[in-house]
Amino acid sequence: MTGRLPVAGRAEVRRAAIRLIRADGRMFAAVLALNALAAAAGLAGPWLLGRMIDDVRGGAGVEAVDGPALVIVAAALVQLLLSRWAGFVGYRFGERSLARVREEFVERTLALPASVVERAGTGDLTARGTADVTVVGNTLRDTGPRLLISGAQALFVLVAVFAIDPLLGACGVLGLTGIGFALRWYLRRARAAYLAQGAASSEVAEIVAATASGARTVEAFGLGERRIRASRDALEVARVARMRTLFLRSVFFPSVEISYVVPVVAVLLVGGALHARGTLSLGTVVAATLYLHRLAEPLDQILNQVEQLQSSGASFARVEGLAVAPRAVPAGSPVPEDDRIDVTGVRYAYERGGEVLRGVDLTVRPGERLAVVGPSGAGKTTLSRLLAGVDAPGGGTVTVGRVPVVDLDPEQLRRHVVLVTQEHHVFLGTVRDNLLIAEPGAGDGALWAALAAVGAGDWAAELPDGLDTELGPEAVRVDGSRAQQLALARVVLADPHTLVLDEATALLDPTTARHTERALATVLEGRTVIAIAHRLHTAHDADRVAVMEDGRLTELGTHDELVAAGGPYAALWHSWHGDGSPDRTSGGTPVGPPVGPPVGPSDGPSDGPSDLTPVGASDGPSPAAE
């Protein structure tokens, strides 16, 4: 899938892990120290048992057994307490680190430009923020502490074997070489396999999300079978990727299980031969054998955690990938000189198609009302996205006050240009929460005024708790028209000097749409308005009309001038009236229904920035109530 979000490399993941450790260095050091002490306490048992055997063989009495036995019991109790304490501290470290990962993920997600999210797909972002973050959390909370405990135990056991007898220690290490070969084989293949599995899961999530969100379109156009085939193909890719990781585990773990026995057998054989010659005592051989036998448990834990680390490492790479994704422009961008918008030689092409805009030149004066019309596919919606800074032109420039729109930081851009589309979001939370997104400092008076301006004051006042009414599937549900009114109220609160309207009232019924448009007329007084006019009454009332065809601006003038010219706009106007007659107006108002049929559907992708897309980023990945 083109435009997929990036995946962090090994070096970036390593630096991110080190950053998490440094952020909570004291607690991490405490985890290491406690695990080391627990491992050291566990070494007493085999060594004392070996001493007991040698003492008894040398003729010692009961006292040679009772004393060491009590010490073994005490050492086991100390090891248990230290291990418990280390586990508790490890869990705290993991939870605090996971909180940092989640916070960073949310911050990075909100900093992504809307165009990046649209091209990547919400399924990929959702999979990273849920499944991948969960895997990373499990690793930080469970796998990490267990790996530290097992690593400390294995290291201390090997040191103890070498301390008892270097030759037996060497035999034990040589016996473990098979594990090294199996581990190397596994690690060379595991990361790529788990990354492929994560990407396949994201693709499945994307297809499911797209099908669910577009269910009505799928049903209307009879696309059910096609979507089923696409889902099956994605699931097959995911199945193959999953089978690959299962195959790696099915080879790796049996090889490791066999390798555990080799060092024990080697020490028994070599130690037995040396004992037969009188070089080693029986107690030494028994102690070394017990140590290596006990080594199997921490090694098994380590290798199990290594397998988990491959999965979590791939997930961590996907989560950290947002750190290297394109960012929205940081604060501190240049301040536009005025409100004039200039489009100069603009060209644009989507990744999977040809050029949509082919050298568009346009100047929009402050306070002007410009209608952009044209047939489907002419480039109208694409132009609106460039004007709002959602996308950057492939060629040419779009400036506001001589500053490129894409160079404005989110706060600057929100105060200058806002794109309003038929897409909208109602976030889980109260009515107040939904409105404060646009202006966090707004008081209740400003919120009610914004609702009244878009015709939502009456139904909002009837809500059980007014502005504090919870919205969502489990609370008060709002229909499409009310959701769009909330969206338009956010625009009123954002208070930009330029509004780019792309089917802003498309989801409202004709009566509500006209009422909202009349209410907005007062709010929009003195502002620059650029309307993508699918209903030609908007063009009739505009100061100027820009006609787009095949990605080019072919006509520009007032409604009367363009109708009189008899060009493409006149043809659209007569077609809209349906009888081929000239301009049928009376008193400057079109005769006929107040809301005519649309000229055509949107020409470009309109699933990106929602109702309020001022900042080059969408409202965010928060779940919507509708």
TATA-V533351 format. One record per residue. RES is the residue in one letter. SS is DSSP state (h for helix, s for strand, l for the rest). Layout:
RES:SS  RES:SS
//
This chain:
M:l  T:l  G:l  R:l  L:l  P:l  V:l  A:l  G:l  R:h  A:h  E:h  V:h  R:h  R:h  A:h  A:h  I:h  R:h  L:h  I:h  R:h  A:h  D:l  G:h  R:h  M:h  F:h  A:h  A:h  V:h  L:h  A:h  L:h  N:h  A:h  L:h  A:h  A:h  A:h  A:h  G:h  L:l  A:h  G:h  P:h  W:h  L:h  L:h  G:h  R:h  M:h  I:h  D:h  D:h  V:h  R:h  G:l  G:l  A:l  G:l  V:l  E:h  A:h  V:h  D:h  G:h  P:h  A:h  L:h  V:h  I:h  V:h  A:h  A:h  A:h  L:h  V:h  Q:h  L:h  L:h  L:h  S:h  R:h  W:h  A:h  G:h  F:h  V:h  G:h  Y:h  R:h  F:h  G:h  E:h  R:h  S:h  L:h  A:h  R:h  V:h  R:h  E:h  E:h  F:h  V:h  E:h  R:h  T:h  L:h  A:h  L:l  P:l  A:h  S:h  V:h  V:h  E:h  R:h  A:h  G:l  T:h  G:h  D:h  L:h  T:h  A:h  R:h  G:h  T:h  A:h  D:h  V:h  T:h  V:h  V:h  G:h  N:h  T:h  L:h  R:h  D:h  T:h  G:h  P:h  R:h  L:h  L:h  I:h  S:h  G:h  A:h  Q:h  A:h  L:h  F:h  V:h  L:h  V:h  A:h  V:h  F:h  A:h  I:h  D:l  P:h  L:h  L:h  G:h  A:h  C:h  G:h  V:h  L:h  G:h  L:l  T:h  G:h  I:h  G:h  F:h  A:h  L:h  R:h  W:h  Y:h  L:h  R:h  R:h  A:h  R:h  A:h  A:h  Y:h  L:h  A:h  Q:h  G:h  A:h  A:h  S:h  S:h  E:h  V:h  A:h  E:h  I:h  V:h  A:h  A:h  T:h  A:h  S:h  G:l  A:h  R:h  T:h  V:h  E:h  A:h  F:l  G:l  L:l  G:h  E:h  R:h  R:h  I:h  R:h  A:h  S:h  R:h  D:h  A:h  L:h  E:h  V:h  A:h  R:h  V:h  A:h  R:h  M:h  R:h  T:h  L:h  F:h  L:h  R:h  S:h  V:h  F:h  F:h  P:h  S:h  V:h  E:h  I:h  S:h  Y:h  V:h  V:h  P:h  V:h  V:h  A:h  V:h  L:h  L:h  V:h  G:h  G:h  A:h  L:h  H:h  A:h  R:l  G:l  T:l  L:l  S:l  L:h  G:h  T:h  V:h  V:h  A:h  A:h  T:h  L:h  Y:h  L:h  H:h  R:h  L:h  A:h  E:h  P:h  L:h  D:h  Q:h  I:h  L:h  N:h  Q:h  V:h  E:h  Q:h  L:h  Q:h  S:h  S:h  G:h  A:h  S:h  F:h  A:h  R:h  V:h  E:h  G:h  L:h  A:h  V:h  A:l  P:l  R:l  A:l  V:l  P:l  A:l  G:l  S:l  P:l  V:l  P:l  E:l  D:l  D:l  R:l  I:s  D:s  V:s  T:s  G:s  V:s  R:s  Y:s  A:s  Y:l  E:l  R:l  G:l  G:l  E:s  V:s  L:s  R:s  G:s  V:s  D:s  L:s  T:s  V:s  R:l  P:l  G:l  E:l  R:s  L:s  A:s  V:s  V:s  G:l  P:l  S:l  G:l  A:l  G:l  K:h  T:h  T:h  L:h  S:h  R:h  L:h  L:h  A:l  G:l  V:l  D:l  A:l  P:l  G:l  G:s  G:s  T:s  V:s  T:s  V:s  G:l  R:l  V:s  P:s  V:h  V:h  D:h  L:l  D:l  P:h  E:h  Q:h  L:h  R:h  R:h  H:h  V:s  V:s  L:s  V:s  T:s  Q:l  E:l  H:l  H:l  V:l  F:s  L:l  G:s  T:s  V:h  R:h  D:h  N:h  L:h  L:h  I:l  A:l  E:l  P:l  G:l  A:l  G:l  D:h  G:h  A:h  L:h  W:h  A:h  A:h  L:h  A:h  A:h  V:l  G:l  A:l  G:h  D:h  W:h  A:h  A:h  E:l  L:l  P:l  D:l  G:h  L:h  D:h  T:l  E:s  L:s  G:l  P:l  E:l  A:l  V:s  R:l  V:l  D:l  G:h  S:h  R:h  A:h  Q:h  Q:h  L:h  A:h  L:h  A:h  R:h  V:h  V:h  L:h  A:h  D:l  P:l  H:l  T:s  L:s  V:s  L:s  D:s  E:l  A:l  T:l  A:l  L:l  L:l  D:l  P:h  T:h  T:h  A:h  R:h  H:h  T:h  E:h  R:h  A:h  L:h  A:h  T:h  V:h  L:l  E:l  G:l  R:l  T:s  V:s  I:s  A:s  I:s  A:l  H:l  R:l  L:h  H:h  T:h  A:h  H:h  D:h  A:l  D:l  R:s  V:s  A:s  V:s  M:s  E:s  D:l  G:l  R:s  L:s  T:s  E:s  L:s  G:s  T:l  H:h  D:h  E:h  L:h  V:h  A:h  A:h  G:l  G:l  P:h  Y:h  A:h  A:h  L:h  W:h  H:h  S:h  W:h  H:h  G:l  D:l  G:l  S:l  P:l  D:l  R:l  T:s  S:s  G:l  G:l  T:s  P:s  V:l  G:l  P:l  P:l  V:l  G:l  P:l  P:l  V:l  G:l  P:l  S:l  D:l  G:l  P:l  S:l  D:l  G:l  P:l  S:l  D:l  L:l  T:l  P:l  V:l  G:l  A:l  S:l  D:l  G:l  P:l  S:l  P:l  A:s  A:l  E:l
//
